[in-house]
Amino acid sequence: MEFDRSDHECLARWAADCAERVLPFFEQEFPEDHRPRQAIEAVRAWQQGHLMITDAIVAGFAAHAAASDATSHAAACAAARAAGHAAATAHVASHAAQAATFAATAAAHDAAEVSDAAEATARERAWQRQQLPEHLHALALPARNNR
């Protein structure tokens, strides 16, 4: 498969969408910490040509630092990691898969408190799959979800 700049931008946009869906899990627990949101905004700005890759990387590291500060809240921690990997997608496209995985993990942790974590993961993965162009599924989704 040939991979070009538009595919990279598409993966970045998708990674940001995945992370943004679960961002409330972080923001509910840590409303004053804007690092994960800033990471998502950074990858969107990079994708639109308004930010350098290095700035997106810095924002991604900041989101991961926020995740480290949130380890006592599993869903919040995973949501911040999703944002960090979304920002890192500007540098390396394969981080999009990690953003999606951490987003699904955040949804599972949140659902584990009220319902079935496996069901929440499946719902999140189904949503992710629907949002991503089919030709990018093999790059960004786990093999078991590419069928």
Solvent accessible surface area in square Angstrom, and as a share of the most:
residue,aa,sasa,rsa
1,M,141,0.63
2,E,153,0.69
3,F,80,0.33
4,D,77,0.40
5,R,129,0.47
6,S,69,0.45
7,D,14,0.08
8,H,29,0.13
9,E,39,0.18
10,C,21,0.12
11,L,3,0.02
12,A,0,0.00
13,R,101,0.37
14,W,7,0.02
15,A,0,0.00
16,A,0,0.00
17,D,48,0.25
18,C,0,0.00
19,A,0,0.00
20,E,68,0.30
21,R,107,0.39
22,V,3,0.02
23,L,0,0.00
24,P,56,0.35
25,F,43,0.18
26,F,2,0.01
27,E,44,0.20
28,Q,135,0.60
29,E,83,0.37
30,F,51,0.21
31,P,85,0.53
32,E,149,0.67
33,D,30,0.15
34,H,95,0.43
35,R,68,0.25
36,P,0,0.00
37,R,82,0.30
38,Q,97,0.43
39,A,0,0.00
40,I,2,0.01
41,E,94,0.42
42,A,10,0.08
43,V,0,0.00
44,R,56,0.21
45,A,26,0.20
46,W,8,0.03
47,Q,29,0.13
48,Q,111,0.49
49,G,58,0.56
50,H,138,0.62
51,L,54,0.27
52,M,132,0.59
53,I,63,0.32
54,T,81,0.47
55,D,65,0.34
56,A,0,0.00
57,I,44,0.22
58,V,102,0.59
59,A,17,0.13
60,G,3,0.03
61,F,143,0.59
62,A,33,0.26
63,A,0,0.00
64,H,37,0.17
65,A,45,0.35
66,A,1,0.00
67,A,0,0.00
68,S,62,0.40
69,D,97,0.50
70,A,0,0.00
71,T,94,0.55
72,S,97,0.62
73,H,70,0.31
74,A,49,0.38
75,A,14,0.11
76,A,1,0.01
77,C,22,0.13
78,A,6,0.05
79,A,0,0.00
80,A,0,0.00
81,R,58,0.21
82,A,0,0.00
83,A,0,0.00
84,G,0,0.00
85,H,28,0.12
86,A,0,0.00
87,A,0,0.00
88,A,18,0.14
89,T,0,0.00
90,A,0,0.00
91,H,102,0.46
92,V,59,0.34
93,A,18,0.14
94,S,72,0.47
95,H,54,0.24
96,A,1,0.00
97,A,22,0.17
98,Q,80,0.35
99,A,0,0.00
100,A,0,0.00
101,T,52,0.30
102,F,55,0.23
103,A,0,0.00
104,A,3,0.02
105,T,46,0.27
106,A,0,0.00
107,A,12,0.09
108,A,17,0.13
109,H,76,0.34
110,D,52,0.27
111,A,8,0.06
112,A,63,0.49
113,E,147,0.66
114,V,126,0.73
115,S,72,0.46
116,D,73,0.38
117,A,33,0.26
118,A,72,0.56
119,E,90,0.41
120,A,6,0.04
121,T,45,0.26
122,A,63,0.49
123,R,129,0.47
124,E,11,0.05
125,R,19,0.07
126,A,50,0.39
127,W,57,0.20
128,Q,0,0.00
129,R,73,0.27
130,Q,141,0.63
131,Q,81,0.36
132,L,7,0.03
133,P,52,0.33
134,E,140,0.63
135,H,99,0.44
136,L,0,0.00
137,H,18,0.08
138,A,81,0.62
139,L,83,0.41
140,A,1,0.01
141,L,9,0.04
142,P,31,0.20
143,A,84,0.65
144,R,165,0.60
145,N,39,0.20
146,N,48,0.25
147,R,212,0.77
